[in-house]
């Protein structure tokens, strides 16, 4: 599980930052500090059809953003890097 929000103690001090992985040991440590609830990110499972649709949306958006890139090697590299980053988020 991954935290969706920072976890703070009663005095407002941050105990864990948003994005931190929650292990059994971390959950136990939070419980010892009196933290009863935290917000976690929802884990979404994509069907193959939904994944293909999202991939098509990402590719279309990148195509639109870089429509004037022509054959500029730097812009083409940036587009490829953007696609790699966005598509990795689907896994």
N, C-alpha and C positions, 0 to 999 in steps of 0.2 A: 504494500500500500504506500501511496505517496501523499504527503500533506498538501491540501489545497490552500491552506492559510497558515500564517505564522502561529505558533503556539506560545502564549505568554503566561507568565505567572501572575499572581494577584497584584504585584507591584508594577506590572507592565513590562517586566524584563523578558526579552525574547529567549525562550528555551530551545525552540527549533524553528528553522526557517521553512517557508513554503517550498515545496519540492523535495523535502527530506524524505528518505525512505524510512518507513516504520518497521522495525524488527520487533520480535517478542521482547527483547531486552529493553528497547526504547519505550515500548508501551508500558512495561512494568515500571520503568523509571518515572514515567509521567504519572502513573497511578500513585506512586509513592509521594509525589509532589502535590497530589490532590487534583490532578487534571482528570476529569471524568469523560470529557467529550472532545473530540477533534474533528475537523473537516478533512475528508480525504477525497482525492480525485476519483471520479467514476472510471472504471475500466470498461472500455467499450470493445465489444467483440464484433468485428465486421464480417458480414457474410461475403462470399466471393463476389456476388453481384454488386453489393454496396461498395466494396473495396474498389472494384473496377470503375464504378461510377465516380467515386472520389478521385481516383487516379486520373480519370479523363478530365474532371473539373480542374485539377491542379495543373495538368499539362495545358489545358486551354487557357487558364489564367496566365501561366508563364509565357505562352505564345503571344497573348495580348500585351503583356507588359514589355516584352522584348520584340514587338512587331517591327520596330524601326532599327533593330540592331544590325541588319544587313550581315556582312561577313566580318564584322569587327571581332577579332579574336578575344579581346578582353570581355566584351559583352557576351559573346557566346560561352566563354568560360564561366562568367557570372551566372548566366542562365542555367548551365549544366549543374553548377554548385547549388543554386536555388532548388532546382528540381530534385537533386539528390537529397537535400535536407528535407524538403516537403514530403517526398515519397517515403523517406525513412520514418516519418511520423505516422504512417499508416500501419506499420508493423507493431 
